[in-house]
Amino acid sequence: MTTLAELIASASGLQDCANWRALETHRQSVGDLHSSALLDEPGRYEALSRGACGLVLDYSRHLLSEETIGLLLQLAEERQLAAWIESLLSGARVNNTEDRPALHTALRRDAGRPLVVDGEDVMPLVHAEREKFLTFAEAVRSGVHTGATGERITDVVNIGIGGSDLGLVMLDSALAEYRDPAVRLHFVSNIDGTQLADVLDQVRPETTLFIICSKSFKTIETQLNADAARQWFLERMPAAAIGSHFAAISVNAEAMDRFGIGNNLRFKIWDWVGGRYSLWSAVGLSVAIGIGADNFRELLAGAASMDDHFESAPFADNLPVLLGLLGVWQQNFLATASHAVLPYDQRLRYFPAFLQQLEMESNGKGVTRDGQPVDYATGTVIWGEPGSNAQHSFFQLLHQGNARVSLDFIAPVVASSRYADQHLQGLGNMLAQAEAFARGYPAEAVAADLSAAGRSEADVARLAAHKAHPGNRSVSVLLMDQLGPRSLGALVALYEHKVFVQSVIWGINPFDQWGVELGKGLAVQMSVALAGDDHAVLPGIANLIRRRR
């Protein structure tokens, strides 16, 4: 069995891999192909689509052949992906720069399946904490836990940022139909104060529960918002009431003591859970209050099913492996500039923003695991919007601009709302766009259609080039049976594992974020300087800000 140290030592040297070089050669043969011709090949959909965990991935509209997929799968073998997956799921210290495991998968693992890390089964602790925060969520929902005056909690304000905010906002929107209407959820992350002020204008202190999500209890944005919320609360309620109205998810017991968080409203998170992977933990408390413990367990179960699929399915049928390898093909061999995520369901409107952090914070690295600079592209730029809006904003550039962008279209097949006919129209729009991006609209076809419509030869000559669409845009269509807790859990876990697959191919560590840490330190220094009198430490624009305060 390959050890983790051996895996890390082999992280460099990607471009020396035989299958990488074979893919570079193969790319030349693909250059003359067009997706429209590929799509007309018999059996292409059957060959280039896979399903698991209530999801179906159709990648038949990518500019590739079955030979391409074969070479990519061989590259995954050559990069020892199977050994890396085993290391990740078994609790090895795959976050080598911080000497930690990355055990977010343990958070959704069945409590009856042991997971021994450093000689200790972590699952009893994980299960106990899971039951603690889910029991509290039900206590809030049922009115067993009340505010200090005995009134029921009607508003929950989650204060966090990054992984303590983006995933929760996404879940709350996606699962809105499962939310208890008696409890409103609010999310505060922005440091400038206006977001918090807007929320506080909508709530009463007697019926509001604040949840502070900060592993360190030192994140500056979260700390400032939490302190401001506490001050607002104490201007209206006695200090003794804090224990009923403030909960926290953190490892910093001393900071929680100073803030006044009661022991019964403290929830644990471990250092082996990265922020962008933390929504499965007690960080998800606000969402659990909204949708209930049973639905939150369904969310975990959906993710766990994808973990099992990732661990056991052959690479050729493995959705995270395929999705990750498609991204490598796009970025490293087709020179794709960025990747757009386009959900055709308004409830998934925050999913692209969630993926921005998940993918770009994880794989936005410029050195390999052993510290060697990379000279190939890593860390795809992720962006997107709900598809219907996107059709009337930036799809123009995607269709006829000269930047190469790959796309993921995501939608549930079954509508859960009473507007099923409109949902069907949305699916029709999505599939039409997928075809248009792949097949295009060649100038010859444009000219023929214009002539058939009775336009003059001069008009045909003038308009054909403007109306032509080159096509050949690579599109994945990802369908869910329906949008619910279980399918959403599987979808999120799919993209988590996609990120890991790409990190293995590229030889980088997806579990640290030193680029984030640098900015945090500089922000503290700059804030102190702006508030003080030492103009020498301020750059010119900062002095302008200080003078106008």
N, C-alpha and C positions, 0 to 999 in steps of 0.2 A: 504493500500500500504506500502511495506517495505521501510524504509528510507535508505539513503546512509550510515548513521552512523550505523544502524543495520546490513547492509550488511557487512561493514568493521569489525564490532565486531564479525561476524560469519565466518571471513576468516580462522581462525585457526580451528583445529579439523577435518581436512579432513579424517584422518584415523579412526575417530570415526563414520563416516557416515555409515549407514546401507548398502548402495549400494557399497561403497568402500570395506567393509568386504565381501559382497556377490561376488564381482569381484575377490577378493583374493581366495575365495573358488572355484569359477568358473574356475579360471586359472588352477587349478589342473586337472580338467576334460578336458581342452583343451590340456594339455601337451602330451597326447597320440595321438593327431590328426596330420595328415599331409595334407598340402595344396593340394596335388595331389588328394587325396580322396575328399576333400571339393569341389574342382573345378568340380568334376564329378557329383555333386548333381544337379538334375534337377531344373532349374529356379534360380540357384544361381546368375547369372549375373543380372537378372531382380530384384532380391531381394536386391542386394548389389551394385547398381549403381543409381546415381541421376544426374539430369541435371538442370541448371539454367543459365541465363544471357549469353548464348552462350558457356557454358562450360559443360562438362560431366565428372563426377567423377566415375570411376570404382574401387571399393575397394574389389572386389570379391576374389582377390589373397592375402588377409590378413589372417593370422592364427586366425580366429575367426568364430563364428557362429551368426545366427540371435539372439540367446539368449544373446550373448556377447553385441551386439549392443543395445538390449533392456536394459540391465543393465547399460551400459554407458549412455544411454539417461535418465534413471532414476537418475543416479548420477548427471547429468546436472541439472535436476529438483531439486534435493536435495540441490545442491549448489546454487540455486536461480539464474540460468543463465538468465532467462527471465528478472528478475528485474535488473540485471547488464547491460543487453543490453539496456534496457530502460534508465538507468542512463547514460550510455555512450552517447547515441544518443540524449538525451535531454539536455546535457550540465551540468550535475552534476559534482562535483569536484572529479572525479574518480581517478585522480592523487593525492592521499591523502597526500603523503609525501611532495609535493610541493604546496598543496592546490590549485590545478588548474583543470579545465576541460581538456579533451583531445578531441578537436573538429576538428580534421582533416577531419571528415566526412562533416562538414559545408563547407569546401572548394570546395566540388563538389556538394553540395546541390543546387537544383533549387532556383533561387533568389526569386521566388514567394512564397516559403514556409517559413514562419517566424520561427525563432529559438530564443526564449527568454532566455537569460542567465543573471542572476542577474538583472532582470527587464528591460533589453534592448534587442531588436531584433538585433542580430549581422549580419543578412543577408544583409542589405543595405551596411554595411561597407565591407563585404566580396565580394559582387557583384561589388561594385565600384572599389575595388583594383584589382579584376579579370579583369574587363574591361580595367583598366589603363594599366596593364602589357601586356595584349593581344593586345591592340591598339598600344602600343610601339613595340611589336614584329612585327606587320604588317608594321609599319613605317620603321623598319630596312629592312624587306624583300622587300618592294616596292621601297626603295631608298629615301623615304621622309626624314628619318633620315640619315644623312650622317656624315662622319668625318669632322674635322675642315677645311680641304682643299676643301670640297665639293665632295670628292670621295665617292662612295658607300662603305658600310661596306661589306667586303668579308670574314672576319674571326671573330668569337666570341669565346672568351676565358673565360670559367667559372672557377673561383677560389673559391674553397670551400673544405670541407672534410667531411667524414662521410655521414650524411643525405643530405648534400649540394653537394654531388658528386656521391655517389654510385647509387642512384636512377636515376640520370640524365644520367649517363653513360649507365645504363641499358636501359633506354627509348630510348636514341639516337641510340643504336645498334639495339634494337628490331624494331624500326620504321624507319630504314634507308631508306626504299623504299618510304617513305613519305617526306623525307627531301628535301629541296630546294638545288639543286646542286650549286647554285650561292653563298651560304654561308656555309663556313666550320665551324664546331664546334670542339672546343678543351677543354679538361678538365684537370685542374691542382689541385692536392691535396697533393702530397708528399712534405715533408718538406726539403728534402736534396738538392733541387735546380736543380737537373738534369732534372726532368720532365718539369719544367718551361723553362729551357734553350732550351730543344728540341723544345718546342712549339714556343718560341720567334724566333728561327732560321727559322721558316716557315712562319712568318707573317711580314707585314709592318705596322708601327705605323699609317700611314695615313688611313688605311682601316680596322683597328682592333678595336673591342669593347670588353672591359674587363667587366665582371660581377662578383662582389664580393658578395658571399653568406655567410653571417655570422650574425646570429641573434644578437649577442652581439658586433660584430665587434672587438672582443678581442681574438678569437680562434687563438692560437699562429701560427699554421701551415698556416692558411689562411692569417693572418696578415703579416707574413714574405713573403709569395708569392706575396701578393698584394703590399707590399712596394717595393719588387724587380721589379715587373712589372711596377710600377709607376716610379721608378728610370730609368729603361730602356726606358720608354716612354719619360721622360723629357730630356734625353740625345739626343733625336731626334726630339722633338716637343716642342713648347712653352707651358708654364704652363697654359695659357688660354685655351688650347685645351683639357685639362683634362675633362672639362664639356661635351664634345661631345663623349668622348671615354671611360669613366668609369661610370658604373651603379652599384648600390648596393641594396641588400635586407637585411635590418637590422632594429632594433628598436633604435639604438644608433645614434641619430641625431648629437650629439656633435662630435663623432668620424668621421662621414661622413663629417661634416664641415671641420675638420682638414685635411681630405684627399683631399677635393676639389670636392666631389660629388655634382653635380647640383641638385637643388630641383626637377626638372622635371625627373631626372633619379634615384630617390629614390623610393623604393617600400617597402611596409609594410609587416611585418609578426607579428603574435601575440604570446604571451607567452604560449597560449594554443595549439600551434602547435609544437609537438616534431620534432627534426631534421629528424629522420628516417621516419616520416610521412609527410614531408614537400614538396614533389615533386609536390603536387597538388596546391601549392601556387605560389607566384611570384618567389620562388626558382626555379620553372620550366621554368623561362623566356628563358633560352638558348634553351631548347627543343622546346618551343613555336615558337621561331625564326626559328628553323630548320624545323618544320613540319607545321607551320601555325596555326593561331588562331582557325580555324574551326576544324582541326584535334585535337587540344588540348582540345577543348570543347567536342569532341567525347570521348577522354580519360576520362575526368571528368564524362561524362554521363555513360560510362561503369562502373566506380567505384560506381556512385550513384545507378545504377541498382542493384549492389551487396549489397549496404547498405540497400536498400528496401527489398531485398530478405532476408538478415540477420535479419532484424527487424520483418518480417511478416511470413516467412515460418515456418511451424511446424518443430520441431527439427529433426524429422525422415527424412525430405526432405531438410534440411538446409545444404548447402554445407560447410560453415565455421564451423558450429557446428560439422558436421560429421568429417571433416578433423582434427579439434582440438581434438576430442575424440579419433580418431584413434591414434594420437600421444601420448595421455595419456596412452592408452592401451599398445602401444609399449614400452614406456619408463618405466612406473611404474609397469607393470605386466609381460611383456616379457623380461625385462632387456635389451632392445636394447641399444647398445653403442652409436650410432650416426645415423644421417639421411642424406641420399644422395639425392640431387635434380639433375635430369638428363634430361635436355631439349634436345629433338631430333630435334633441329632447331638451326643453328648457330647464328641466330639473337638473340636468347635468351641466349647467352653464358655468359652474366654478371648477369643473374637472380640468380644463386646460391650465388654469392657474395653479391648481394643486400639482399637476404634472410638471409644471415649470420648476418648482422647487425640487420635487422628487428626482427629476432627471438631471437638471442643470447643476444643482448643488452636489449631487452624487458623482456625476461623471465629468464635471467641468475641471479636469485636472491636466496638468502639463508635464507630469513626471510619472514614471512607472512606480510600482510598489517598492522597488529597490532604489528609487531616487534618481533614475536616469531620465534625461529629457526625452520626450517623444517628438518625433518629426512626422506624425500623421494626425489626422483630425480625431478629436475625442469630444465628448460632451455636446450633443446636438442642441441647437437653439430651438426651444419649444414655445409655441404660441397657439392661439386659437380662440374661437367664439362659437356659440351655437350656430349650426349650419345655415338656418334660414336667414339670420342676420348677415352672416358672412357672404351669402350669395349677393347681397345688395351693398356690400362694402368692398372687401378686398379680393373677392374671387376674380375680379377683372384682372388684377395683376397675376394671379395664379394661372389663369387661362392663357393670357397673351403677353405677359411680361417675360423678361429673359432670365429671371432668377429661377433656379431649379429648386422646387419645394416638394417634399413628399407629404402625404396626407393620411390621417386616420379618420374615417367616418365611423361614428359609434351611435347605435340606436337600439332601443328595445323593440322587439317585434310586436308584442301584445301591448296595446294601450291600456293603462289602468284608470284613465279618466273617462268621463262621459262623452268626450269629444273624439270618439274612435275614428270617425270619418276624417277629421282634420289630421289625426295622427297618420292615417294611411296616406294622405296627401303629402305629409312630410317625408315619409319613407319613399314615396315616388320621387320627390325632389332629390333626395339623397342618392338614390340609385341612378337617376338621370345625370346628376353631377359627376358621379363616379365614372360613368360611361364617357361623358364629355371630356373629363380630364384625361382619361386613358386613350380614347380613340381620336379625339380632336375633331377638326372640321377642315380638311385640306382645301387649299385654294381651288383645286379643280372641281371639287364638289360644290364649293360656294359659287363658282362661275356657272356651273350647270344649273343650280337652283335659281340663280338670278335670271339666267336666260329663260328658264321654264316659266318664271314669273312675268315674262314680257319686258324685262329691262333691256335697254339698248346696249349695243356692243361697247359703247363708250362708258356707260355706267358699270357694266361688268368689269371692264378693264380698270376702272377707277376704284371700285369697291372690293374686289376679290381679296386683295392683300389685307385690307383692313378688317374684313369679316372672318378671315381664316384663323383657325386655332391649331397650333402645332400638335397638341395632345402629348402623348408619351409621358404624362405625369404619373408617378407611381402612387397608387391608392390601395390602402387596406380598408376593408369593410368589416367592422366588428359588431356582430349582432348579439344582443342579450335576449333570452326568452321573454323576460319582462323586467322592469326596474323595481327591485325590492332589496331588502337587506342582504339576502344570501347572494344574489347575483352581483350586487354592488361590491360585496366583500371579495368575491372572486375576481372582479374587474380590477380593483385596486391592487390585489396581490399579484395579478398578472403583470401589471406594469412595474411593480416593485422587483419582481424576478427578471423582467426584461432588462431593467437597469443593471442588475447583477451580471447577467449574461454578457452584456456589452463590456462591463468592467473587466471581466475575465479575458475576453478577446483582446482588449486594449492593454491589459496588464496594469490597471490602475486600481487604487483603493476608493471604492464608492462610499465609504462610511465615515470619512472625516470631512472637514469643511474649514480649512485654514483661511480661505479667502474671506469667510464670514468673520472669523475671529479677529483678523487684522483690523477690519473696519470698526469693530466694537471698541477696541483699545484706542484707536485714533479719535473716535467720537467722544469718549470721555475727556481726553485731553483738550479737544476743540471746544467742548461745552464749557469747561472750566475757564478757558482763555476768553471766550465770548463774554462770560459773566464778570471777568476781572479787569485789571488795568494794564496788563502787560501786552501792549500792542506789538511788541517785537516778535512775538511768537505767531502772530496772525498773518496769513497771506492777505493780499489786497482786498479781495472780495469779502473776506470775513470782517475786515475792518469796516467796510461799508455797512455790513449788517449790524455791527456793534453800534455804529454812530446813529443808526436809524431806529434802534430799539425803543 
